[in-house]
Amino acid sequence: MSGSYIYSSKQKHSKRTKSEDRISKLPESLISCILSFLPTKDAVRTSVLSKTWVYRWTTITKLDINDNLFFSRKKRSRGKQNFVNFVYRALLLTTASSFSLVLVHNQDLTLFNIWISNILIKGVKNLRIVTHFEMSFPAQATHFLFESLYLEELVLNMVSCAIRVKTWVYFGYLKLLKLSGVIFTYDSLSDFNLRLPALKVFETTNCSWLKAKRVILKVPLLESVVIVEDNSSSYATNNCAVEFSASHLKDFTYRGYDYRSNFFKLLDPSSACNASLTITVNPCEKKNNTMIESRVFVLLKQFREMKCLKFGGLQYLEKTSVANLPLFGMLSYLDLGFVTGDVLLGLLLKSPVLRTLAFEGISKFDVVLLNSAAVPECLTSTLQVVKFGSLNGFEHELCVAKFVMENALMLERMSFSIVYWQMKSKVIEEFKEKLFSYKKAFSCAIIEFS
């Protein structure tokens, strides 16, 4: 028995050695690349698979550190010290070009200062910081951040973080900037200038610019903008004007849920030619509608040459506001949420070359309006696809569908999405019968219900 046991142990040792030999034959660059895709703690653990891998983790190009991986209920204080030691070791032994730091537990700001300053001194290109607690960005880390010459991507995803800055910021190579929960503060009331000559993506969520008269972004290569202002946050803002000096805009998204939103302006409206604009507004109270409208329609007027518009929250807006909008001579795709009938008709009159119209539903409609309404030019010349969403079979929905069928000369497809509680009701069957009985302006089109 003992001889058999000794033979088995040798056999296992032999197999393990062969496995190590196969691993060691992998190209070093490939090993480092694979380890770089893992959280840094797992990369260190993986290095024990082979004797030749023991220090291989120090060659990784991406540091991904999350303090929550070091904490447990039983060893909370010990976990904090283990995490601090691990960060110091990782910063000392690696020269990564990408650094991601996630802090779930409140950390000493002195340590945070040292870590961020250290990684920026090494010329990191991609920096991502995520915190789950309120904090102020330390002065030393702020200095190194805004003096960095190598950053290409910067992501700050904070709960609420105050950053004191100068009246201007310059990043020569930054291509992507994503900020969340950041509050920029200044010593005096003035303009805030961001010069970002290489920036292509700009995203902010619940960010504010205290004491800023204007925020001017000089971003000639900017392609995509996403701005979210969520009423659920407690951040403060002074409703300043945010101005974009850009030339290549492709997408602009704004989601505002509060009357405290900022004004947004394109210094050169022609930069948005053929761009896509997405707007979602949802004011908390009826009294806030006027202020929401002023901000939204200032933005809309900047995009008079846009090609695609997605607009949610139109049920809060008034017909008179739509009448003051410019003509959207390039608009070919219009996607709306719930909309009142008069606002829908007003937008169609402003879109002479529209090809596709989609909306979630008609919230209310004055049927008499259709009898005297002018037929929009797009219905008689360009409109090809109409998508009705959330169909209940109401009379005003039928009137709108009838108006389209009797005037859309170029229509190719009209679809209806029935709400699930009406799927097999008599109301929908009657809706279909009446719809198919109306005269049709088009020669051939697909009409479908789903």
Secondary structure in CASP SS format (residue, H / E / C, confidence):
PFRMAT SS
TARGET T0000
AUTHOR 0000-0000-0000
METHOD secondary structure of the structure
MODEL  1
M C 1.00
S H 1.00
G H 1.00
S H 1.00
Y H 1.00
I H 1.00
Y H 1.00
S H 1.00
S H 1.00
K H 1.00
Q H 1.00
K H 1.00
H H 1.00
S H 1.00
K H 1.00
R H 1.00
T H 1.00
K H 1.00
S H 1.00
E H 1.00
D H 1.00
R H 1.00
I H 1.00
S H 1.00
K C 1.00
L C 1.00
P C 1.00
E H 1.00
S H 1.00
L H 1.00
I H 1.00
S H 1.00
C H 1.00
I H 1.00
L H 1.00
S H 1.00
F C 1.00
L C 1.00
P C 1.00
T H 1.00
K H 1.00
D H 1.00
A H 1.00
V H 1.00
R H 1.00
T H 1.00
S H 1.00
V H 1.00
L H 1.00
S C 1.00
K H 1.00
T H 1.00
W H 1.00
V C 1.00
Y C 1.00
R H 1.00
W H 1.00
T H 1.00
T H 1.00
I C 1.00
T C 1.00
K E 1.00
L E 1.00
D E 1.00
I E 1.00
N E 1.00
D H 1.00
N H 1.00
L H 1.00
F H 1.00
F C 1.00
S C 1.00
R C 1.00
K C 1.00
K C 1.00
R H 1.00
S H 1.00
R H 1.00
G H 1.00
K H 1.00
Q H 1.00
N H 1.00
F H 1.00
V H 1.00
N H 1.00
F H 1.00
V H 1.00
Y H 1.00
R H 1.00
A H 1.00
L H 1.00
L H 1.00
L H 1.00
T C 1.00
T C 1.00
A C 1.00
S C 1.00
S E 1.00
F E 1.00
S E 1.00
L E 1.00
V E 1.00
L E 1.00
V C 1.00
H C 1.00
N C 1.00
Q C 1.00
D C 1.00
L H 1.00
T H 1.00
L H 1.00
F H 1.00
N H 1.00
I H 1.00
W H 1.00
I H 1.00
S H 1.00
N H 1.00
I H 1.00
L H 1.00
I H 1.00
K C 1.00
G C 1.00
V C 1.00
K C 1.00
N E 1.00
L E 1.00
R E 1.00
I E 1.00
V E 1.00
T E 1.00
H C 1.00
F C 1.00
E C 1.00
M E 1.00
S E 1.00
F C 1.00
P C 1.00
A H 1.00
Q H 1.00
A H 1.00
T H 1.00
H H 1.00
F H 1.00
L H 1.00
F H 1.00
E C 1.00
S C 1.00
L C 1.00
Y C 1.00
L C 1.00
E C 1.00
E E 1.00
L E 1.00
V E 1.00
L E 1.00
N E 1.00
M E 1.00
V E 1.00
S E 1.00
C E 1.00
A E 1.00
I E 1.00
R E 1.00
V C 1.00
K C 1.00
T C 1.00
W E 1.00
V E 1.00
Y E 1.00
F C 1.00
G C 1.00
Y C 1.00
L C 1.00
K C 1.00
L E 1.00
L E 1.00
K E 1.00
L E 1.00
S E 1.00
G E 1.00
V E 1.00
I E 1.00
F E 1.00
T E 1.00
Y C 1.00
D C 1.00
S C 1.00
L C 1.00
S E 1.00
D E 1.00
F E 1.00
N E 1.00
L E 1.00
R E 1.00
L C 1.00
P C 1.00
A C 1.00
L C 1.00
K C 1.00
V E 1.00
F E 1.00
E E 1.00
T E 1.00
T E 1.00
N C 1.00
C C 1.00
S E 1.00
W E 1.00
L C 1.00
K C 1.00
A E 1.00
K E 1.00
R E 1.00
V E 1.00
I E 1.00
L E 1.00
K E 1.00
V C 1.00
P C 1.00
L C 1.00
L C 1.00
E C 1.00
S E 1.00
V E 1.00
V E 1.00
I E 1.00
V E 1.00
E E 1.00
D C 1.00
N C 1.00
S C 1.00
S C 1.00
S C 1.00
Y C 1.00
A C 1.00
T C 1.00
N C 1.00
N C 1.00
C C 1.00
A E 1.00
V E 1.00
E E 1.00
F E 1.00
S E 1.00
A C 1.00
S C 1.00
H C 1.00
L C 1.00
K C 1.00
D E 1.00
F E 1.00
T E 1.00
Y E 1.00
R E 1.00
G E 1.00
Y C 1.00
D C 1.00
Y C 1.00
R C 1.00
S C 1.00
N C 1.00
F E 1.00
F E 1.00
K E 1.00
L E 1.00
L C 1.00
D C 1.00
P H 1.00
S H 1.00
S H 1.00
A H 1.00
C C 1.00
N C 1.00
A C 1.00
S E 1.00
L E 1.00
T E 1.00
I E 1.00
T E 1.00
V E 1.00
N C 1.00
P C 1.00
C C 1.00
E C 1.00
K H 1.00
K H 1.00
N H 1.00
N H 1.00
T H 1.00
M H 1.00
I H 1.00
E H 1.00
S H 1.00
R H 1.00
V H 1.00
F H 1.00
V H 1.00
L H 1.00
L H 1.00
K H 1.00
Q H 1.00
F C 1.00
R C 1.00
E C 1.00
M C 1.00
K C 1.00
C E 1.00
L E 1.00
K E 1.00
F E 1.00
G E 1.00
G C 1.00
L H 1.00
Q H 1.00
Y H 1.00
L C 1.00
E C 1.00
K H 1.00
T H 1.00
S H 1.00
V H 1.00
A H 1.00
N C 1.00
L C 1.00
P C 1.00
L C 1.00
F C 1.00
G C 1.00
M C 1.00
L C 1.00
S C 1.00
Y E 1.00
L E 1.00
D E 1.00
L E 1.00
G E 1.00
F E 1.00
V E 1.00
T C 1.00
G H 1.00
D H 1.00
V H 1.00
L H 1.00
L H 1.00
G H 1.00
L H 1.00
L H 1.00
L H 1.00
K C 1.00
S C 1.00
P C 1.00
V C 1.00
L C 1.00
R C 1.00
T E 1.00
L E 1.00
A E 1.00
F E 1.00
E E 1.00
G E 1.00
I E 1.00
S C 1.00
K C 1.00
F C 1.00
D C 1.00
V H 1.00
V H 1.00
L H 1.00
L H 1.00
N H 1.00
S H 1.00
A C 1.00
A C 1.00
V C 1.00
P C 1.00
E H 1.00
C H 1.00
L H 1.00
T H 1.00
S H 1.00
T C 1.00
L C 1.00
Q C 1.00
V E 1.00
V E 1.00
K E 1.00
F E 1.00
G E 1.00
S E 1.00
L E 1.00
N C 1.00
G C 1.00
F C 1.00
E H 1.00
H H 1.00
E H 1.00
L H 1.00
C H 1.00
V H 1.00
A H 1.00
K H 1.00
F H 1.00
V H 1.00
M H 1.00
E H 1.00
N H 1.00
A C 1.00
L C 1.00
M C 1.00
L C 1.00
E C 1.00
R E 1.00
M E 1.00
S E 1.00
F E 1.00
S E 1.00
I E 1.00
V C 1.00
Y H 1.00
W H 1.00
Q H 1.00
M C 1.00
K C 1.00
S C 1.00
K H 1.00
V H 1.00
I H 1.00
E H 1.00
E H 1.00
F H 1.00
K H 1.00
E H 1.00
K H 1.00
L H 1.00
F H 1.00
S H 1.00
Y C 1.00
K C 1.00
K C 1.00
A C 1.00
F C 1.00
S C 1.00
C C 1.00
A C 1.00
I E 1.00
I E 1.00
E E 1.00
F E 1.00
S C 1.00
END
